[in-house]
Amino acid sequence: MKRFIVLAFWGISLGAMAQAADSYDYNSEFNWGINKNSYGGLIGGVMFKKAKRLNDKIFETYGLELMNVKNPHETRIQSIAGNFFIWGKSNYLYAIRLQYGRDRILFKKGPQQGVEVKAVFAAGPTIGVVTPYYVQVSNDPNSYYTYNVPYSGQQYTEIQGTGNLFEGIGQSKIQMGGNLKIALNFELGVVKSQVTGFEAGFLLDAYFKKVKLMDFGAGNPPVENYAVYPTVFLTIFYGSRK
């Protein structure tokens, strides 16, 4: 009888431990995050990702990234009026990246402890929205009257500052390309239904032709524009899973 009780207790304990170990399993998750990268500003953009379990180790993923891509030679300078602008900048580049990929679990965490590590692979098309960069100009440095125009090689003394936010969005042009992402994903959350962590890795954006972000006449020597943008990034994300 005592032996039966001991065996029963041992069996219940093993069952409870197995249930606890499996209690962190999930079938899908949705994340959103803030991105910092080597071709962006203080905040590079935002990302959204949906993942669905295929098996014990693999998740199928669908992603969307909205990024502001900058030329590495962009420099903010102060005009004679005291306002700041980017000398030689002719266009903004807003990258809309659509991604399909796989997340592979490398290290699985236990319930309410540890870190889950995934290898991330994703690729897809990039829609580049090229928007004119507007500046405030004045033909008379002694006058307070200014008007906004797309930058097209104006002299430094003519520029009083940067135009309005999203000014010129209606004049945008589309440049198509593609993207490839390889990264490691670190999930740190302690609640099964919530996701918190960060993703770090490498992303390659490539367009079919060079994207004119800077005027060739600005700078000495002239600033180069690019069709390929290799970047390292860090994304802090939050989300939910079930």
FENKADA-V441261 format. One record per backbone hydrogen bond with DSSP energy under -1.0 kcal/mol. CO is the residue of the C=O (numbers start at 1). NH is the residue of the N-H. Records with the same first field share a line. If there is no record, write none. Layout:
# FENKADA-V441261
CO: NH + NH
This chain:
# FENKADA-V441261
1: 5
2: 6
3: 7
4: 8
5: 9
6: 10
7: 11
8: 12
9: 13
10: 14
11: 15
12: 16
13: 17
14: 18
15: 19
16: 20
17: 21
18: 22
22: 25
27: 53
28: 242
29: 51
30: 240
31: 49
32: 238
33: 47
34: 236
35: 44 + 45
36: 234
37: 40
39: 70
44: 68
45: 35
46: 66
47: 33
48: 64
49: 31
50: 62
51: 29
52: 60
57: 105
58: 54 + 55
59: 103
60: 52
61: 101
62: 50
63: 99
64: 48
65: 97
66: 46
67: 95
71: 74
75: 87
77: 85
79: 82
83: 79
85: 77
86: 89
88: 215
90: 133
92: 131
93: 69
94: 129
95: 67
96: 127
97: 65
99: 63
100: 123
101: 61
102: 121
103: 59
104: 119
107: 117
110: 113
116: 187
117: 106 + 107
118: 185
119: 104
120: 183
121: 102
122: 181
123: 100
124: 179
125: 98
126: 177
127: 96
128: 175
129: 94
130: 173
131: 92
133: 151
134: 163
135: 149
136: 160 + 161
137: 147
140: 143
147: 137
149: 135
155: 158
158: 138
161: 136
164: 167
166: 169
168: 171
169: 172
173: 130
175: 128
176: 208
177: 126
178: 206
179: 124
180: 204
181: 122
182: 202
183: 120
184: 200
185: 118
186: 198
187: 116
191: 194
193: 241
195: 239
196: 188
197: 237
198: 186
199: 235
200: 184
201: 233
202: 182
203: 231
204: 180
205: 229
206: 178
211: 213
213: 90 + 91
215: 218
218: 223
226: 211
227: 207
229: 205
231: 203
232: 38
233: 201
234: 36
235: 199
236: 34
237: 197
238: 32
239: 195
240: 30
